[in-house]
């Protein structure tokens, strides 16, 4: 079976791992705390996407994206929660600001990766996701605020 025919399987596995992560997210948040959960999530994104990029097989790439999907599953909820807690302007303004930054990423990210891929290649350009996961993991305490544990 060619990779083009298997591509929906990759998206299904990624979505399944995100759904699973969402189902257990509140439990994990209570067990390890929001800062540690965001650190773990960023690490899973970096490791999973890195594994998908350096893997030599389609199955390895699917496994990496499965890990990355689990890592991304709770990030938005944690970041929105932190924005709502830290905003002096109210919850609505905080969620709107966080959403705007997120949508900006959706608009700017693909052209940046595409332009970079034209210069250095797709694998190197997609390594930006690994870098982003690492940055999220390292900055979890700052992102979630000093009160988060």
N, CA, C and O atoms as a MOPAC input file, in Angstrom:
PM7 MOZYME 1SCF
protein

 N      0.84900 1    -1.17800 1     0.00000 1
 C      0.00000 1     0.00000 1     0.00000 1
 C      0.89300 1     1.23900 1     0.00000 1
 O      1.83700 1     1.32500 1     0.78600 1
 N      0.60600 1     2.17600 1    -0.85900 1
 C      1.44000 1     3.36400 1    -0.97600 1
 C      1.17000 1     4.33300 1     0.17600 1
 O      0.09000 1     4.31600 1     0.76600 1
 N      2.17500 1     5.19500 1     0.49900 1
 C      1.98000 1     6.17000 1     1.59000 1
 C      0.79400 1     7.10500 1     1.34900 1
 O      0.15800 1     7.54900 1     2.30500 1
 N      0.48400 1     7.41200 1     0.07300 1
 C     -0.65900 1     8.28200 1    -0.19500 1
 C     -1.96200 1     7.63500 1     0.25800 1
 O     -2.85800 1     8.32400 1     0.74500 1
 N     -2.07400 1     6.32800 1     0.10300 1
 C     -3.28800 1     5.64500 1     0.53700 1
 C     -3.34000 1     5.48100 1     2.05500 1
 O     -4.42500 1     5.36300 1     2.62500 1
 N     -2.19100 1     5.47300 1     2.70900 1
 C     -2.14900 1     5.30300 1     4.15300 1
 C     -2.23600 1     6.62000 1     4.89800 1
 O     -2.39700 1     6.61100 1     6.11800 1
 N     -2.13900 1     7.73000 1     4.23000 1
 C     -2.12000 1     9.02200 1     4.91300 1
 C     -3.30800 1     9.22400 1     5.85000 1
 O     -3.11100 1     9.74800 1     6.94600 1
 N     -4.51900 1     8.84300 1     5.48200 1
 C     -5.61700 1     9.00600 1     6.44700 1
 C     -5.37800 1     8.25500 1     7.75500 1
 O     -5.85500 1     8.68800 1     8.80400 1
 N     -4.65200 1     7.14000 1     7.71400 1
 C     -4.34300 1     6.41100 1     8.93500 1
 C     -3.49300 1     7.27600 1     9.86800 1
 O     -3.69000 1     7.25000 1    11.08300 1
 N     -2.55700 1     8.03700 1     9.31600 1
 C     -1.72700 1     8.91400 1    10.13500 1
 C     -2.58600 1     9.96200 1    10.82800 1
 O     -2.44300 1    10.18800 1    12.03000 1
 N     -3.47000 1    10.59700 1    10.08200 1
 C     -4.31900 1    11.62200 1    10.68900 1
 C     -5.27300 1    11.00800 1    11.70100 1
 O     -5.58900 1    11.63900 1    12.71000 1
 N     -5.73300 1     9.79600 1    11.45200 1
 C     -6.61400 1     9.13500 1    12.41400 1
 C     -5.87000 1     8.80000 1    13.69800 1
 O     -6.41700 1     8.96300 1    14.78800 1
 N     -4.62300 1     8.32900 1    13.58300 1
 C     -3.83900 1     8.01900 1    14.78000 1
 C     -3.52500 1     9.28300 1    15.57100 1
 O     -3.61500 1     9.29000 1    16.79900 1
 N     -3.16100 1    10.34600 1    14.87300 1
 C     -2.87600 1    11.61600 1    15.53900 1
 C     -4.12600 1    12.09600 1    16.28300 1
 O     -4.04500 1    12.49200 1    17.44500 1
 N     -5.27100 1    12.06000 1    15.61300 1
 C     -6.52400 1    12.49500 1    16.23400 1
 C     -6.91400 1    11.59500 1    17.39900 1
 O     -7.39600 1    12.07800 1    18.42300 1
 N     -6.71100 1    10.30400 1    17.25000 1
 C     -7.02300 1     9.35900 1    18.32400 1
 C     -6.15100 1     9.62700 1    19.54700 1
 O     -6.63100 1     9.57900 1    20.67900 1
 N     -4.87000 1     9.90900 1    19.31600 1
 C     -3.99800 1    10.18100 1    20.45700 1
 C     -4.35400 1    11.51500 1    21.10700 1
 O     -4.25600 1    11.64700 1    22.32700 1
 N     -4.76300 1    12.50500 1    20.31700 1
 C     -5.20800 1    13.77500 1    20.89600 1
 C     -6.47600 1    13.56400 1    21.72200 1
 O     -6.60200 1    14.11100 1    22.81800 1
 N     -7.40800 1    12.77900 1    21.20400 1
 C     -8.65200 1    12.51700 1    21.92100 1
 C     -8.36800 1    11.79000 1    23.23900 1
 O     -8.94300 1    12.12500 1    24.27400 1
 N     -7.49000 1    10.80500 1    23.19400 1
 C     -7.13300 1    10.07200 1    24.40400 1
 C     -6.49500 1    11.00200 1    25.42700 1
 O     -6.81000 1    10.94400 1    26.61600 1
 N     -5.59300 1    11.86300 1    24.95200 1
 C     -4.95800 1    12.82300 1    25.84600 1
 C     -5.95700 1    13.77200 1    26.48200 1
 O     -5.83100 1    14.12000 1    27.65600 1
 N     -6.94900 1    14.18900 1    25.70900 1
 C     -7.98900 1    15.07400 1    26.26200 1
 C     -8.80800 1    14.36800 1    27.32900 1
 O     -9.16900 1    14.96900 1    28.34000 1
 N     -9.10300 1    13.08600 1    27.10400 1
 C     -9.89600 1    12.33600 1    28.07800 1
 C     -9.17100 1    12.17300 1    29.40900 1
 O     -9.80700 1    12.17700 1    30.46300 1
 N     -7.84300 1    12.02900 1    29.37400 1
 C     -7.09900 1    11.81300 1    30.61200 1
 C     -6.42600 1    13.10100 1    31.10100 1
 O     -5.73700 1    13.08600 1    32.12100 1
 N     -6.61900 1    14.20800 1    30.38700 1
 C     -5.94400 1    15.46000 1    30.71300 1
 C     -6.24600 1    15.99200 1    32.09500 1
 O     -5.33000 1    16.40200 1    32.80800 1
 N     -7.50800 1    15.99600 1    32.49400 1
 C     -7.86000 1    16.50200 1    33.82800 1
 C     -7.23400 1    15.64700 1    34.92700 1
 O     -6.74500 1    16.16500 1    35.93100 1
 N     -7.25900 1    14.33800 1    34.72200 1
 C     -6.63400 1    13.43000 1    35.69500 1
 C     -5.14000 1    13.71300 1    35.80900 1
 O     -4.60700 1    13.82500 1    36.91300 1
 N     -4.46700 1    13.83000 1    34.66800 1
 C     -3.03100 1    14.11500 1    34.67500 1
 C     -2.73500 1    15.47800 1    35.28700 1
 O     -1.75100 1    15.64200 1    36.01000 1
 N     -3.58400 1    16.44600 1    34.99600 1
 C     -3.41500 1    17.78400 1    35.55700 1
 C     -3.49000 1    17.73600 1    37.08000 1
 O     -2.71200 1    18.40500 1    37.76000 1
 N     -4.41600 1    16.95400 1    37.61900 1
 C     -4.53500 1    16.82600 1    39.07500 1
 C     -3.34500 1    16.07000 1    39.66400 1
 O     -2.90100 1    16.38300 1    40.76800 1
 N     -2.83000 1    15.08500 1    38.94400 1
 C     -1.73500 1    14.25400 1    39.46500 1
 C     -0.38100 1    14.95400 1    39.41600 1
 O      0.37600 1    14.90000 1    40.38500 1
 N     -0.06700 1    15.61200 1    38.29600 1
 C      1.28000 1    16.17800 1    38.13700 1
 C      1.30000 1    17.69700 1    38.18600 1
 O      2.37100 1    18.29200 1    38.30600 1
 N      0.14500 1    18.33300 1    38.09600 1
 C      0.07100 1    19.79200 1    38.11000 1
 C      0.20100 1    20.36400 1    36.70800 1
 O      0.76100 1    19.72200 1    35.82000 1
 N     -0.32000 1    21.57600 1    36.50900 1
 C     -0.34200 1    22.15000 1    35.16400 1
 C      1.04500 1    22.44200 1    34.58400 1
 O      1.26400 1    22.24100 1    33.39000 1
 N      1.97500 1    22.90900 1    35.40400 1
 C      3.31000 1    23.21500 1    34.88000 1
 C      4.00700 1    21.94400 1    34.41000 1
 O      4.56600 1    21.90400 1    33.31500 1
 N      3.97200 1    20.91600 1    35.23500 1
 C      4.60200 1    19.65400 1    34.83600 1
 C      3.89700 1    19.03700 1    33.63400 1
 O      4.54600 1    18.45100 1    32.76800 1
 N      2.57700 1    19.16400 1    33.57600 1
 C      1.85000 1    18.61900 1    32.42800 1
 C      2.23800 1    19.35800 1    31.15300 1
 O      2.39100 1    18.73200 1    30.10400 1
 N      2.40000 1    20.67700 1    31.22400 1
 C      2.82600 1    21.42300 1    30.03800 1
 C      4.25900 1    21.07100 1    29.66300 1
 O      4.58300 1    20.98600 1    28.47800 1
 N      5.11700 1    20.86600 1    30.65000 1
 C      6.48700 1    20.41700 1    30.35800 1
 C      6.48100 1    19.05900 1    29.66700 1
 O      7.16700 1    18.86000 1    28.66500 1
 N      5.71400 1    18.14300 1    30.20300 1
 C      5.62000 1    16.80500 1    29.61100 1
 C      5.04600 1    16.89000 1    28.19800 1
 O      5.52700 1    16.22500 1    27.28100 1
 N      4.01700 1    17.70900 1    28.03500 1
 C      3.38100 1    17.86100 1    26.72500 1
 C      4.35800 1    18.41000 1    25.69500 1
 O      4.44400 1    17.88400 1    24.58600 1
 N      5.09300 1    19.45800 1    26.04500 1
 C      6.08400 1    20.01400 1    25.12200 1
 C      7.16000 1    19.00600 1    24.76700 1
 O      7.59700 1    18.92000 1    23.62000 1
 N      7.58000 1    18.24400 1    25.76800 1
 C      8.58900 1    17.20600 1    25.52300 1
 C      8.05400 1    16.12900 1    24.59500 1
 O      8.76500 1    15.67700 1    23.69800 1
 N      6.80100 1    15.71100 1    24.80000 1
 C      6.21100 1    14.70100 1    23.92500 1
 C      6.09200 1    15.19800 1    22.48900 1
 O      6.31700 1    14.44100 1    21.54500 1
 N      5.73700 1    16.47500 1    22.32500 1
 C      5.67200 1    17.04600 1    20.97500 1
 C      7.05100 1    17.01900 1    20.32700 1
 O      7.19600 1    16.58700 1    19.18300 1
 N      8.06800 1    17.48200 1    21.06000 1
 C      9.42100 1    17.53300 1    20.50700 1
 C      9.95100 1    16.13400 1    20.18700 1
 O     10.48000 1    15.90100 1    19.10000 1
 N      9.80900 1    15.21700 1    21.12200 1
 C     10.32200 1    13.86200 1    20.92000 1
 C      9.53100 1    13.14100 1    19.82200 1
 O     10.11400 1    12.51300 1    18.93800 1
 N      8.21300 1    13.23900 1    19.88700 1
 C      7.38500 1    12.54500 1    18.90300 1
 C      7.60200 1    13.06100 1    17.49300 1
 O      7.76300 1    12.27600 1    16.55800 1
 N      7.60700 1    14.36700 1    17.33600 1
 C      7.79900 1    14.93900 1    16.00100 1
 C      9.22600 1    14.70800 1    15.52400 1
 O      9.45500 1    14.46300 1    14.34000 1
 N     10.18400 1    14.78600 1    16.44000 1
 C     11.57400 1    14.48700 1    16.08200 1
 C     11.72200 1    13.05600 1    15.61700 1
 O     12.40500 1    12.77700 1    14.63100 1
 N     11.07800 1    12.14900 1    16.33400 1
 C     11.10800 1    10.73500 1    15.94400 1
 C     10.48200 1    10.54600 1    14.56900 1
 O     10.99100 1     9.77900 1    13.75100 1
 N      9.38000 1    11.24100 1    14.31400 1
 C      8.71600 1    11.13800 1    13.00800 1
 C      9.62100 1    11.66600 1    11.89500 1
 O      9.62300 1    11.12800 1    10.78700 1
 N     10.38200 1    12.70900 1    12.18300 1
 C     11.24100 1    13.30600 1    11.16100 1
 C     12.49200 1    12.49500 1    10.88200 1
 O     12.92800 1    12.42100 1     9.73400 1
 N     13.08200 1    11.88400 1    11.90400 1
 C     14.32000 1    11.13900 1    11.67200 1
 C     14.06800 1     9.67700 1    11.36100 1
 O     14.97100 1     8.96500 1    10.92000 1
 N     12.83800 1     9.22700 1    11.59000 1
 C     12.51300 1     7.83600 1    11.31700 1
 C     12.64400 1     7.50400 1     9.84000 1
 O     12.35200 1     8.32800 1     8.97300 1
 N     13.08100 1     6.30600 1     9.57300 1
 C     13.28400 1     5.87300 1     8.18900 1
 C     12.09200 1     5.10000 1     7.63100 1
 O     12.05300 1     4.77600 1     6.44400 1
 N     11.12000 1     4.80700 1     8.49500 1
 C      9.97300 1     4.02400 1     8.03800 1
 C      8.67900 1     4.79400 1     8.25800 1
 O      8.59600 1     5.69600 1     9.09100 1
 N      7.69600 1     4.41400 1     7.49800 1
 C      6.37800 1     5.02900 1     7.64100 1
 C      5.76900 1     4.68900 1     9.00400 1
 O      5.11300 1     5.52600 1     9.62400 1
 N      5.98800 1     3.47100 1     9.45600 1
 C      5.47500 1     3.05400 1    10.75500 1
 C      6.12200 1     3.86400 1    11.87300 1
 O      5.44800 1     4.25200 1    12.82800 1
 N      7.40600 1     4.11900 1    11.76200 1
 C      8.09700 1     4.94100 1    12.75400 1
 C      7.55300 1     6.35500 1    12.78400 1
 O      7.39000 1     6.94400 1    13.85200 1
 N      7.27100 1     6.89900 1    11.60700 1
 C      6.69800 1     8.24200 1    11.53700 1
 C      5.31100 1     8.26900 1    12.17600 1
 O      4.96300 1     9.22000 1    12.87500 1
 N      4.52600 1     7.22600 1    11.93700 1
 C      3.19800 1     7.16100 1    12.55100 1
 C      3.31300 1     7.10000 1    14.07100 1
 O      2.54400 1     7.75200 1    14.77800 1
 N      4.25600 1     6.33000 1    14.57100 1
 C      4.45400 1     6.22700 1    16.01600 1
 C      4.86000 1     7.58500 1    16.59200 1
 O      4.35900 1     7.98700 1    17.64200 1
 N      5.75900 1     8.28700 1    15.91400 1
 C      6.17800 1     9.61300 1    16.36700 1
 C      5.02700 1    10.59100 1    16.41400 1
 O      4.90200 1    11.35400 1    17.37100 1
 N      4.18100 1    10.58100 1    15.39200 1
 C      3.03200 1    11.48600 1    15.36700 1
 C      1.98300 1    11.10000 1    16.40500 1
 O      1.25800 1    11.96000 1    16.90600 1
 N      1.89900 1     9.82700 1    16.72400 1
 C      1.01000 1     9.38600 1    17.80400 1
 C      1.46100 1    10.00500 1    19.13200 1
 O      0.63600 1    10.49100 1    19.90500 1
 N      2.75700 1     9.98500 1    19.38900 1
 C      3.31100 1    10.59200 1    20.60500 1
 C      3.08500 1    12.10200 1    20.59800 1
 O      2.67900 1    12.68100 1    21.60600 1
 N      3.35200 1    12.73600 1    19.45300 1
 C      3.17900 1    14.19100 1    19.34200 1
 C      1.71700 1    14.58300 1    19.54200 1
 O      1.44000 1    15.60500 1    20.16900 1
 N      0.79100 1    13.80600 1    19.03000 1
 C     -0.63000 1    14.08800 1    19.21600 1
 C     -1.02500 1    14.05600 1    20.67700 1
 O     -1.79900 1    14.89600 1    21.13700 1
 N     -0.49700 1    13.09300 1    21.40500 1
 C     -0.79100 1    13.02900 1    22.83500 1
 C     -0.22200 1    14.25600 1    23.53500 1
 O     -0.83300 1    14.79100 1    24.46000 1
 N      0.95200 1    14.69800 1    23.08900 1
 C      1.56500 1    15.88400 1    23.69200 1
 C      0.77600 1    17.15600 1    23.44600 1
 O      0.69500 1    18.01200 1    24.32700 1
 N      0.19400 1    17.29500 1    22.26500 1
 C     -0.53700 1    18.52200 1    21.94600 1
 C     -1.93100 1    18.57000 1    22.56600 1
 O     -2.55500 1    19.63100 1    22.60500 1
 N     -2.41400 1    17.45000 1    23.04100 1
 C     -3.82300 1    17.33700 1    23.42600 1
 C     -4.27600 1    18.29300 1    24.52700 1
 O     -5.43200 1    18.71700 1    24.51800 1
 N     -3.42500 1    18.63800 1    25.45200 1
 C     -3.85400 1    19.46600 1    26.58900 1
 C     -3.23800 1    20.85600 1    26.61500 1
 O     -3.52500 1    21.64300 1    27.51800 1
 N     -2.41200 1    21.16300 1    25.65700 1
 C     -1.71300 1    22.44600 1    25.67700 1
 C     -2.66800 1    23.63800 1    25.63900 1
 O     -2.50400 1    24.58000 1    26.41500 1
 N     -3.63800 1    23.61300 1    24.77200 1
 C     -4.55100 1    24.75300 1    24.63700 1
 C     -5.34100 1    24.97600 1    25.91800 1
 O     -5.49100 1    26.11300 1    26.36400 1
 N     -5.84400 1    23.90600 1    26.50900 1
 C     -6.60900 1    24.05100 1    27.74800 1
 C     -5.74100 1    24.65100 1    28.85100 1
 O     -6.20200 1    25.51300 1    29.60000 1
 N     -4.49500 1    24.20600 1    28.95600 1
 C     -3.60300 1    24.74100 1    29.98000 1
 C     -3.28700 1    26.21000 1    29.73400 1
 O     -3.27400 1    27.01000 1    30.66900 1
 N     -3.03400 1    26.56300 1    28.48500 1
 C     -2.67800 1    27.94400 1    28.15900 1
 C     -3.88100 1    28.86900 1    28.31900 1
 O     -3.74200 1    29.97300 1    28.84500 1
 N     -5.05800 1    28.43500 1    27.87400 1
 C     -6.25700 1    29.26000 1    28.06000 1
 C     -6.55500 1    29.45700 1    29.54200 1
 O     -6.91900 1    30.55400 1    29.96600 1
 N     -6.40100 1    28.39700 1    30.32600 1
 C     -6.62900 1    28.50600 1    31.76400 1
 C     -5.67500 1    29.49000 1    32.41200 1
 O     -6.07400 1    30.29500 1    33.25300 1
 N     -4.40600 1    29.42200 1    32.01400 1
 C     -3.41500 1    30.34900 1    32.56200 1
 C     -3.71800 1    31.78200 1    32.14400 1
 O     -3.58500 1    32.70400 1    32.94900 1
 N     -4.12200 1    31.97600 1    30.90100 1
 C     -4.46200 1    33.32500 1    30.43100 1
 C     -5.63800 1    33.88600 1    31.22600 1
 O     -5.63600 1    35.05900 1    31.59800 1
 N     -6.62800 1    33.06100 1    31.48200 1
 C     -7.80800 1    33.51500 1    32.22500 1
 C     -7.45500 1    33.87800 1    33.66400 1
 O     -7.98900 1    34.84300 1    34.21100 1
 N     -6.55700 1    33.10900 1    34.27700 1
 C     -6.16700 1    33.38700 1    35.66700 1
 C     -5.30000 1    34.63400 1    35.79700 1
 O     -5.34100 1    35.30900 1    36.82500 1
 N     -4.52600 1    34.94400 1    34.78000 1
 C     -3.54900 1    36.02600 1    34.87700 1
 C     -4.04100 1    37.35000 1    34.32400 1
 O     -3.35700 1    38.36200 1    34.47400 1
 N     -5.19900 1    37.37700 1    33.69100 1
 C     -5.64400 1    38.58900 1    33.01500 1
 C     -6.39900 1    39.51900 1    33.95100 1
 O     -7.39500 1    39.11800 1    34.55400 1
 N     -5.93300 1    40.75700 1    34.07700 1
 C     -6.68800 1    41.72300 1    34.88000 1
 C     -7.90900 1    42.24600 1    34.13100 1
 O     -8.80600 1    42.81500 1    34.75400 1
 N     -7.96800 1    42.06800 1    32.80900 1
 C     -9.06900 1    42.58900 1    32.00600 1
 C    -10.26600 1    41.66700 1    31.93500 1
 O    -11.25800 1    42.00300 1    31.28800 1
 N    -10.20600 1    40.52500 1    32.57400 1
 C    -11.31900 1    39.59400 1    32.56000 1
 C    -11.02800 1    38.35900 1    31.72100 1
 O    -10.13100 1    38.35100 1    30.87900 1
 N    -11.80200 1    37.32800 1    31.97100 1
 C    -11.60700 1    36.04300 1    31.31700 1
 C    -11.82900 1    36.14300 1    29.80900 1
 O    -11.06300 1    35.58100 1    29.02600 1
 N    -12.87600 1    36.85700 1    29.40800 1
 C    -13.18000 1    36.96700 1    27.98300 1
 C    -12.05200 1    37.60000 1    27.19500 1
 O    -11.69700 1    37.12200 1    26.11800 1
 N    -11.49600 1    38.65500 1    27.71700 1
 C    -10.38500 1    39.33800 1    27.04200 1
 C     -9.15700 1    38.43500 1    26.97600 1
 O     -8.43900 1    38.42400 1    25.97600 1
 N     -8.91900 1    37.67700 1    28.05100 1
 C     -7.76200 1    36.78700 1    28.08000 1
 C     -7.88600 1    35.66800 1    27.05200 1
 O     -6.92600 1    35.36100 1    26.34500 1
 N     -9.05700 1    35.06600 1    26.96900 1
 C     -9.27200 1    33.98700 1    26.00300 1
 C     -9.17800 1    34.53600 1    24.58600 1
 O     -8.61900 1    33.88400 1    23.70400 1
 N     -9.72400 1    35.73200 1    24.36000 1
 C     -9.63500 1    36.34400 1    23.03200 1
 C     -8.18900 1    36.61100 1    22.64000 1
 O     -7.80500 1    36.37400 1    21.49500 1
 N     -7.39000 1    37.09900 1    23.57200 1
 C     -5.97700 1    37.36500 1    23.28200 1
 C     -5.22600 1    36.07500 1    22.99300 1
 O     -4.45600 1    36.00700 1    22.03500 1
 N     -5.44400 1    35.04700 1    23.81300 1
 C     -4.76900 1    33.77100 1    23.59800 1
 C     -5.19700 1    33.14600 1    22.27300 1
 O     -4.37100 1    32.58200 1    21.55600 1
 N     -6.48100 1    33.24300 1    21.94800 1
 C     -6.97600 1    32.71800 1    20.66800 1
 C     -6.37100 1    33.46600 1    19.49000 1
 O     -6.02900 1    32.85700 1    18.47700 1
 N     -6.24000 1    34.76900 1    19.61500 1
 C     -5.65700 1    35.57400 1    18.53300 1
 C     -4.21400 1    35.16400 1    18.25600 1
 O     -3.80700 1    35.04300 1    17.10000 1
 N     -3.45400 1    34.95500 1    19.31100 1
 C     -2.06800 1    34.51500 1    19.13900 1
 C     -2.04000 1    33.12700 1    18.48700 1
 O     -1.21200 1    32.86700 1    17.61500 1
 N     -2.93600 1    32.24700 1    18.90600 1
 C     -3.01300 1    30.91600 1    18.31600 1
 C     -3.35800 1    30.95800 1    16.84300 1
 O     -2.73300 1    30.26900 1    16.03700 1
 N     -4.35900 1    31.77100 1    16.48100 1
 C     -4.73400 1    31.88700 1    15.07600 1
 C     -3.63400 1    32.52000 1    14.25300 1
 O     -3.44800 1    32.16900 1    13.08800 1
 N     -2.90400 1    33.44500 1    14.84400 1
 C     -1.76500 1    34.03900 1    14.14500 1
 C     -0.74300 1    32.95400 1    13.79700 1
 O     -0.16600 1    32.95500 1    12.70900 1
 N     -0.53300 1    32.03800 1    14.73100 1
 C      0.36400 1    30.91100 1    14.47100 1
 C     -0.12000 1    30.04200 1    13.32800 1
 O      0.68100 1    29.58400 1    12.51300 1
 N     -1.43300 1    29.80900 1    13.25700 1
 C     -1.99500 1    29.02500 1    12.15500 1
 C     -1.81200 1    29.73000 1    10.81700 1
 O     -1.61500 1    29.07900 1     9.79200 1
 N     -1.87700 1    31.06200 1    10.82500 1
 C     -1.72900 1    31.82300 1     9.58500 1
 C     -0.27900 1    31.96400 1     9.15300 1
 O      0.02900 1    31.87100 1     7.96400 1
 N      0.60900 1    32.18700 1    10.10500 1
 C      2.01000 1    32.46400 1     9.78400 1
 C      2.83800 1    31.18100 1     9.67000 1
 O      3.75000 1    31.10700 1     8.84600 1
 N      2.53300 1    30.18900 1    10.47900 1
 C      3.34000 1    28.97200 1    10.53700 1
 C      3.53200 1    28.26600 1     9.20200 1
 O      4.67400 1    28.04700 1     8.79800 1
 N      2.45900 1    27.90200 1     8.49800 1
 C      2.64700 1    27.17300 1     7.23500 1
 C      3.45600 1    27.92100 1     6.17600 1
 O      4.30800 1    27.30500 1     5.53700 1
 N      3.22900 1    29.23000 1     5.95600 1
 C      4.09500 1    29.90700 1     4.97900 1
 C      5.56200 1    29.96100 1     5.40600 1
 O      6.45800 1    29.86200 1     4.56800 1
 N      5.80500 1    30.11600 1     6.70800 1
 C      7.19000 1    30.14200 1     7.18600 1
 C      7.84700 1    28.78100 1     6.95500 1
 O      8.96300 1    28.70800 1     6.44100 1
 N      7.16000 1    27.70900 1     7.33300 1
 C      7.71100 1    26.36600 1     7.13700 1
 C      7.88300 1    26.08800 1     5.64200 1
 O      8.90200 1    25.53000 1     5.23500 1
 N      6.91200 1    26.46500 1     4.82800 1
 C      7.00600 1    26.24300 1     3.38600 1
 C      8.15600 1    27.00700 1     2.75200 1
 O      8.88900 1    26.46200 1     1.92700 1
 N      8.31500 1    28.25600 1     3.13100 1
 C      9.42200 1    29.05800 1     2.59500 1
 C     10.76500 1    28.49500 1     3.02800 1
 O     11.69900 1    28.40000 1     2.23200 1
 N     10.85000 1    28.12900 1     4.28500 1
 C     12.08800 1    27.55000 1     4.78800 1
 C     12.38400 1    26.20800 1     4.12000 1
 O     13.53900 1    25.88900 1     3.83900 1
 N     11.33000 1    25.42400 1     3.86800 1
 C     11.51100 1    24.12700 1     3.21200 1
 C     12.08900 1    24.29000 1     1.80900 1
 O     12.86200 1    23.45000 1     1.35000 1
 N     11.71500 1    25.36300 1     1.13900 1
 C     12.26400 1    25.61300 1    -0.18700 1
 C     13.75400 1    25.88600 1    -0.15500 1
 O     14.45300 1    25.67200 1    -1.14600 1
 N     14.24000 1    26.35600 1     0.97600 1
 C     15.66100 1    26.70000 1     1.10200 1
 C     16.47400 1    25.54400 1     1.69500 1
 O     17.53000 1    25.19300 1     1.16900 1
 N     15.98400 1    24.95700 1     2.78400 1
 C     16.78100 1    23.96000 1     3.50900 1
 C     16.21300 1    22.54200 1     3.44700 1
 O     16.85800 1    21.60700 1     3.92100 1
 N     15.04300 1    22.36500 1     2.88500 1
 C     14.41800 1    21.04600 1     2.82800 1
 C     13.31500 1    20.91200 1     3.86100 1
 O     13.31800 1    21.59200 1     4.88700 1
 N     12.36600 1    20.02200 1     3.57400 1
 C     11.17900 1    19.88200 1     4.41600 1
 C     11.50500 1    19.34500 1     5.80500 1
 O     10.96000 1    19.83800 1     6.79300 1
 N     12.37300 1    18.35300 1     5.90300 1
 C     12.68500 1    17.78500 1     7.22200 1
 C     13.29400 1    18.83200 1     8.14900 1
 O     12.92700 1    18.91700 1     9.32000 1
 N     14.20400 1    19.61000 1     7.63600 1
 C     14.84000 1    20.64200 1     8.46300 1
 C     13.81700 1    21.71000 1     8.83000 1
 O     13.79300 1    22.18200 1     9.96700 1
 N     12.97000 1    22.09300 1     7.87400 1
 C     11.95700 1    23.11300 1     8.15500 1
 C     10.96200 1    22.62900 1     9.20100 1
 O     10.55800 1    23.39800 1    10.07300 1
 N     10.56400 1    21.37000 1     9.12300 1
 C      9.62200 1    20.83500 1    10.10700 1
 C     10.26300 1    20.64600 1    11.48100 1
 O      9.56800 1    20.41800 1    12.47100 1
 N     11.58400 1    20.74100 1    11.53300 1
 C     12.26100 1    20.69000 1    12.83300 1
 C     11.87100 1    21.89100 1    13.68900 1
 O     12.11200 1    21.88900 1    14.89600 1
 N     11.27300 1    22.91700 1    13.08300 1
 C     10.76200 1    24.04700 1    13.86800 1
 C      9.72600 1    23.58200 1    14.88200 1
 O      9.61200 1    24.17000 1    15.95800 1
 N      8.97200 1    22.54300 1    14.56100 1
 C      7.98600 1    22.00800 1    15.50100 1
 C      8.70200 1    21.38600 1    16.69900 1
 O      8.24000 1    21.50700 1    17.83400 1
 N      9.82300 1    20.72300 1    16.44600 1
 C     10.61200 1    20.15400 1    17.54100 1
 C     11.12900 1    21.28200 1    18.43500 1
 O     11.08700 1    21.18500 1    19.66100 1
 N     11.61200 1    22.33500 1    17.81200 1
 C     12.09900 1    23.49200 1    18.56900 1
 C     10.96200 1    24.11600 1    19.37600 1
 O     11.14400 1    24.46400 1    20.54200 1
 N      9.79100 1    24.25500 1    18.75700 1
 C      8.64100 1    24.84400 1    19.45900 1
 C      8.24700 1    23.99200 1    20.66600 1
 O      7.96700 1    24.53400 1    21.73500 1
 N      8.22100 1    22.67700 1    20.51000 1
 C      7.90700 1    21.79300 1    21.63600 1
 C      8.91000 1    21.93600 1    22.76300 1
 O      8.54600 1    21.92400 1    23.93800 1
 N     10.18300 1    22.07100 1    22.39500 1
 C     11.23400 1    22.25100 1    23.39600 1
 C     11.07800 1    23.58300 1    24.12000 1
 O     11.22900 1    23.65000 1    25.34000 1
 N     10.77900 1    24.63600 1    23.37600 1
 C     10.58200 1    25.95800 1    23.98300 1
 C      9.39300 1    25.92900 1    24.94600 1
 O      9.46400 1    26.49100 1    26.03900 1
 N      8.31700 1    25.28300 1    24.54500 1
 C      7.14300 1    25.17000 1    25.41700 1
 C      7.51100 1    24.42600 1    26.69800 1
 O      7.13800 1    24.84200 1    27.79500 1
 N      8.23200 1    23.34400 1    26.55400 1
 C      8.62300 1    22.55200 1    27.71500 1
 C      9.50300 1    23.35600 1    28.67400 1
 O      9.31700 1    23.30500 1    29.89000 1
 N     10.45500 1    24.09000 1    28.12200 1
 C     11.38200 1    24.85400 1    28.95700 1
 C     10.75300 1    26.10100 1    29.57600 1
 O     11.20900 1    26.57400 1    30.61700 1
 N      9.71000 1    26.63400 1    28.94100 1
 C      9.09900 1    27.87000 1    29.44000 1
 C      7.76800 1    27.64300 1    30.14100 1
 O      7.01000 1    28.59400 1    30.33800 1
 N      7.46800 1    26.41500 1    30.52000 1
 C      6.16400 1    26.08700 1    31.10900 1
 C      5.86200 1    26.90700 1    32.35200 1
 O      4.74500 1    27.40100 1    32.50100 1
 N      6.81800 1    27.06300 1    33.23700 1
 C      6.57400 1    27.81400 1    34.47500 1
 C      6.26400 1    29.26600 1    34.15100 1
 O      5.36600 1    29.85100 1    34.75700 1
 N      6.97400 1    29.85200 1    33.22400 1
 C      6.75000 1    31.25000 1    32.85600 1
 C      5.38800 1    31.39900 1    32.17100 1
 O      4.65200 1    32.34400 1    32.45100 1
 N      5.05400 1    30.46500 1    31.27300 1
 C      3.78600 1    30.54000 1    30.54900 1
 C      2.60300 1    30.42000 1    31.49400 1
 O      1.63500 1    31.17000 1    31.37200 1
 N      2.66700 1    29.49700 1    32.42400 1
 C      1.53800 1    29.24400 1    33.31500 1
 C      1.55200 1    30.12700 1    34.55000 1
 O      0.58300 1    30.12700 1    35.30900 1
 N      2.60200 1    30.86400 1    34.76800 1
 C      2.64500 1    31.77800 1    35.91400 1
 C      3.27900 1    31.13700 1    37.11800 1
 O      3.35100 1    29.91300 1    37.22000 1
 N      3.73400 1    31.95500 1    38.02100 1
 C      4.44000 1    31.47100 1    39.21400 1
 C      3.54200 1    30.67700 1    40.15300 1
 O      4.03100 1    29.84200 1    40.91400 1
 N      2.23500 1    30.92400 1    40.11200 1
 C      1.32100 1    30.22300 1    41.01800 1
 C      1.11600 1    28.77900 1    40.60400 1
 O      0.74500 1    27.94300 1    41.42700 1
 N      1.35800 1    28.47500 1    39.31600 1
 C      1.16900 1    27.10300 1    38.83000 1
 C      2.25300 1    26.21700 1    39.39800 1
 O      3.37300 1    26.66000 1    39.65000 1
 N      1.90200 1    24.94500 1    39.59700 1
 C      2.91300 1    24.02700 1    40.14700 1
 C      3.16600 1    22.89100 1    39.20500 1
 O      3.98400 1    22.01800 1    39.49500 1

